[in-house]
Amino acid sequence: MKLELSPGGGEWLPVCDPEVLTPGRGMAALLPDGRQAALFRDRSGRLYAIDNRDPFTGAQVLARGLIGTAAGRTFVASPLLKQRFDLETGRCLDDDEVAVAVYPVRTA
């Protein structure tokens, strides 16, 4: 089984075996166009992929962030300035004007 994500254009890109993702921790994946995706598995087993670039610093670090929940929303907190990003929508929970890209994921 492979974890696949869709970086846009309807194509699915095989990334890794989902079993290599440790619940509650992230992993970065390099996309063909040079962008990076941050991959996550939450403690219930649900998979997520968002852009790895922290929009507040420009650093590729979101995969190193801590996963948590707030008001029923699963988020990752940036390891640098601690802003929280909703893993389903990419919206910053601490600044309504900021968001990161979210990539659809599936297992195949």
C-alpha positions as CSV (number, residue, x, y, z in Angstrom):
1,M,0.0,0.0,0.0
2,K,1.2,3.5,-0.8
3,L,0.3,6.9,0.4
4,E,-0.4,9.2,-2.5
5,L,-1.1,12.9,-2.7
6,S,-2.4,15.2,-5.4
7,P,-0.2,18.3,-5.7
8,G,-2.6,19.7,-8.3
9,G,-3.8,19.0,-11.8
10,G,-5.6,15.8,-10.9
11,E,-2.4,13.7,-10.8
12,W,-1.7,11.3,-7.9
13,L,1.9,11.1,-6.7
14,P,3.0,8.0,-4.7
15,V,5.0,9.3,-1.7
16,C,5.6,6.5,0.9
17,D,4.2,3.6,2.7
18,P,1.7,5.1,5.2
19,E,3.1,2.8,7.9
20,V,6.4,4.8,8.0
21,L,4.4,7.8,9.4
22,T,4.5,7.8,13.2
23,P,1.2,8.9,14.7
24,G,1.5,12.5,16.1
25,R,4.7,13.2,14.1
26,G,5.3,14.5,10.6
27,M,7.6,13.8,7.6
28,A,8.6,16.0,4.7
29,A,8.3,14.9,1.1
30,L,9.8,16.6,-1.9
31,L,7.4,17.2,-4.8
32,P,8.4,17.1,-8.5
33,D,8.1,20.9,-8.8
34,G,10.5,21.6,-5.9
35,R,7.8,22.3,-3.3
36,Q,7.7,20.3,-0.1
37,A,4.7,18.6,1.5
38,A,4.4,17.9,5.3
39,L,2.8,14.4,5.8
40,F,1.0,13.5,9.0
41,R,-0.8,10.6,10.6
42,D,-2.9,11.5,13.6
43,R,-3.4,9.1,16.6
44,S,-6.7,7.8,15.0
45,G,-4.8,6.9,11.8
46,R,-6.1,9.7,9.6
47,L,-3.6,11.0,7.0
48,Y,-3.0,14.6,6.1
49,A,-0.7,16.5,3.7
50,I,-0.1,20.3,3.8
51,D,2.6,22.6,2.4
52,N,5.8,22.3,4.5
53,R,6.7,26.0,4.3
54,D,5.9,28.1,7.3
55,P,4.4,31.3,5.8
56,F,5.5,33.4,8.8
57,T,9.2,32.5,8.4
58,G,9.6,31.0,5.0
59,A,11.4,28.0,6.5
60,Q,10.4,24.4,5.4
61,V,9.6,23.2,8.9
62,L,5.9,22.3,9.4
63,A,6.7,18.6,9.2
64,R,8.7,19.0,12.4
65,G,5.7,20.6,14.3
66,L,3.6,19.1,17.0
67,I,0.1,17.8,16.3
68,G,-2.7,18.7,18.6
69,T,-6.4,19.5,18.6
70,A,-8.4,22.6,19.4
71,A,-12.1,22.9,19.3
72,G,-12.3,19.5,17.6
73,R,-9.8,20.6,14.8
74,T,-6.5,18.7,14.3
75,F,-3.6,21.1,13.8
76,V,0.1,21.2,13.5
77,A,2.0,23.9,15.5
78,S,5.0,25.4,13.7
79,P,8.2,24.6,15.6
80,L,9.4,28.1,15.1
81,L,6.8,30.7,16.1
82,K,4.1,28.2,17.2
83,Q,1.3,29.3,14.9
84,R,-1.2,26.5,14.5
85,F,-2.4,25.3,11.1
86,D,-5.6,23.2,10.6
87,L,-4.6,20.0,8.9
88,E,-7.9,19.7,7.0
89,T,-8.1,23.3,5.7
90,G,-4.6,24.7,6.0
91,R,-6.1,27.8,7.8
92,C,-3.9,29.3,10.5
93,L,-5.9,29.1,13.7
94,D,-4.0,32.2,15.1
95,D,-4.3,34.5,12.1
96,D,-7.4,34.3,9.9
97,E,-5.6,35.9,6.9
98,V,-2.9,33.2,6.6
99,A,-3.2,29.6,5.3
100,V,-1.0,26.9,3.8
101,A,-1.9,24.7,0.8
102,V,-3.6,21.4,1.6
103,Y,-3.0,18.3,-0.6
104,P,-5.6,15.6,-1.0
105,V,-4.3,12.2,0.2
106,R,-5.3,8.6,-0.4
107,T,-3.9,5.1,0.0
108,A,-3.7,2.9,-3.0
